[in-house]
Amino acid sequence: MHRSFLILLSFLCFFVNLCLSDPRATQAALICTNRTAKVPERQTFVANFLATLDAVTPLIMRQKYAAVINGTGSTTVYAFGECMKDLDGTDCNLCFAQCKTQVLRCLPFQRAIRGGRLFYDGCYLRYDDYDFFNETLSAQDKTICATGDFSGGNKTVFSANVLDLVKNLSVQAPKNDGFFVGSVDRGNVSVFGLAQCWEFVNGSACETCLTNAASKIGMCAPKDEGRVLNAGCYLRYSTQKFYDNSTIPSRRNKRHGRLAVILAVTLPIVAVASIVATAVFFARRRVVEKKRARKELGALLVTVNKSKLNFSGYMAPEYVVRGKLTEKVDVYSFGVLLIEVVSGKGKKPVPRDSRSLLQMVWSLHGNGRLCEAVDPVLEGDFQEDEASRLLHIGLLCVQASPELRPSMSKVVKMIKDSQEIPQPTQPPFLSPAIMEINTVMQPGSSCKSQPESSTQSSGNSMTQSWIEPR
C-alpha cells in the first residue's frame, strides 16, 4: 500500500471512525496479456472496456462480486470482480475502488491491451476478451513467496504447520461456499490462512483449483508468507492474522444510516503516487435502500450496451497534448473523480460525461449554488458545508492551468479541514472562443450554506470559454 494511500486512509478514520478492520488494498500481483485490439477497433474496444467497468462497480457494492459482458464480436469485453468474503461492505468498496483504477496499468487505453487481472489481498479484478468466468487454472497463474524466512521459532515445525493449514483450507472451502479461514498453532508456532474460490468456480472446480494452489504454496515454506493466485481461486498463508473472522456486527453496518462513499484514485506507471479521496455524507437508510431497490439488477451476469463513453474527461489537458505524467496531472484526475463521487455520476440531472459534469459544477460554483451538484439520491439529506467543500476542492484540482492546481499535500490538508480553501480562478478547459454554459439546476433544490473557508463569485450567470481535450 502506497504511503499517500495510508495517509488519506488515516484521514478517513479521523472523519468517521471507520478504522475497525483492514480493506487489504495491497497488491499481490498484476498480470497483463500481450494481446492488443486491432487499430480500427480500438475506439470501440475502449468504449466497451469503460462501459464494462462502469457496470461492475454497482454490482460490487450490492453483492461483493460482479460479472459483466459488453460489446460484440472481437471488441467484446468480459469483466469479473470479487471481494474476499470476510470484508464488510465498506472495506470491499475501498479495496475495489483502488483495484479498479490500478488495473489501468495494463494500458487498456494507451495500447488497447485486451486482458489484465489484478490480485489484491482484499479483492480481485479481471478483464479479458473471452469468457473466463468458470476458468479454474491458466498459464498465467502465479505463486508469490515472501523474501524472508520464518524467524519466530522452529522452521521445520512452521513448514509442517503451513502444509497442514493449506491442505485443510483446500478441503473445507469448497464445502463452505468457496471460502474458509483458519489457523494452525502447534509447537509454539502459529500460521494463519485464507482460501477463496471466485463466485462462478464452485463444487469440484473449486476443489481442483485449491488443491492445485495448496500443492504450489507449500513450496514457499519456510518463507513467512505465501500466496497462490490462480484464475479461479486465491490461497494465502501468513505468520500474521490478516483476515476477519469476527461474528460481531461491524459498527459500519447499514443500521447506523451512515453512507460513506470512498474514492481511491491511482494512475498507472511507476513513480506515480496513489491518491485516495473520501467523500462522506450522512443519509437516511430508507432513502438509500428505496433508491437501490428501484435499480434491482436481477441477474448475476449483466450485458451492458453502451458505446459512446469518453475517457478524455479524466485526463488533464496538458497530458492529452503532451502525454507526460506529472503530479499536477494526477491532481487533475483526482479532482475529476472526486467531483464524480460527490455528484453521483450517472444520476440525473448530473451529466454522465465527465467533461460536461465539470462544466456544470463550475457553473453552479459561479452562481453560488455548488451544493446543487450533490448526488440527488440523498434527497438533500446531507451536510451541505462538507459536500460543497469537497466539490470546491475538486474544482481547484481541475483548473486548466497546472500551476493553479494545488499539490497533493495541500489537497490532503484541505480534505482534513485544516487549511483554508482558496478560490478557483479557472474552469477546467479554456479556449479563445467564448461560449455560454447553461446551468443545470435540480428542481426544488436549494443551498442553505457554502463552505466558510471559501468565497463565491457574485452574479446570477457565468460566461466562460471551453475546449474539449483532444
Disulfide bonds with the S-S distance in Angstrom:
Cys13-Cys19 1.58
Cys32-Cys106 1.97
Cys83-Cys92 2.07
Cys95-Cys123 2.21
Cys145-Cys220 1.94
Cys197-Cys206 2.06
Cys209-Cys233 2.07
Cys371-Cys447 1.85
